[in-house]
Amino acid sequence: MSWTKPVIAGNWKMNKGPRAARDFVAEFAARHAPADKTTVILFPPAISVSAVANSLSGRRDVYVGVQNIYFEKDGAFTGETSAGMAKESGATFALIGHSERRHIFGETDQAVRKKVGAALAVGLTPVICVGETLEQRNAGKVQDVITSQLYVAIEDLSAEQAHAFLVAYEPVWAIGTGVTATPEDASEAHAVLRTLLREKLGAEGDVVPILYGGSVKPENAAELLMADGVDGLLIGGASLDPEGFATIARLGAST
């Protein structure tokens, strides 16, 4: 699919059931007029995906995604959601490899690769998340960690699939901590990821959007969006407030 940069994505994590999700969409839609200069994606919990998709039926500028999928099509996998089920529920995008999936639930790089393949097989657009811990950063391993994570995730992809996925850089030490990477930190990491995309996909590697995620708020969104190599934002806690998220979306539309 095609999208307009910057991409403004909100990950609600384990917040907002169907009723709260519908209320959010109503308030957000009232505060954020349709815009063709940005792409907005909401990632509600799986139980609320259909509610959000139905509430957005008249808005072609706002998309819905799932926070996670399993790589099998079906079977005895209690609690999991397949890529096909996610698409049928109204999702267009899928977060894959979020740091909380990696560090809380033990998701491996190999599982991320399988999930990317499963998403693409049914027409879901993966948003592949990579990022280092504070310990890894202090050890000078940022480049090694994020390139290894991304390389494994896109190992099976070709240049023709460069338009089929996005990447999100989310330093683990900046997620939910109130500590944000500086624009320079973000640009440096994004440049590393862009180099790998070019090596793997050739010139087509330049079309893949790279988002920054980690304690993004209305107060720092503008400077992050203006940083070199930042094609959008993956927002956590601040995306739970429709007014604040609408503010960030408007900032995206104006850059």
Secondary structure, DSSP 4 states (H G I P E B T S, - for coil): ---PSSEEEEE--S---HHHHHHHHHHHHHHS---SS-EEEEE--GGGHHHHHHHTTT-TTEEEEES--BSSSSSS-TT--BHHHHHHTT--EEEES-HHHHHTS---HHHHHHHHHHHHHHT-EEEEEE---HHHHHTT-HHHHHHHHHHHHHTT--GGGGGG-EEEE--GGGSSSS----HHHHHHHHHHHHHHHHHHHGGGGGGS-EEEESS--HHHHHHHHTSTT--EEEESGGGGSHHHHHHHHHHHHH-
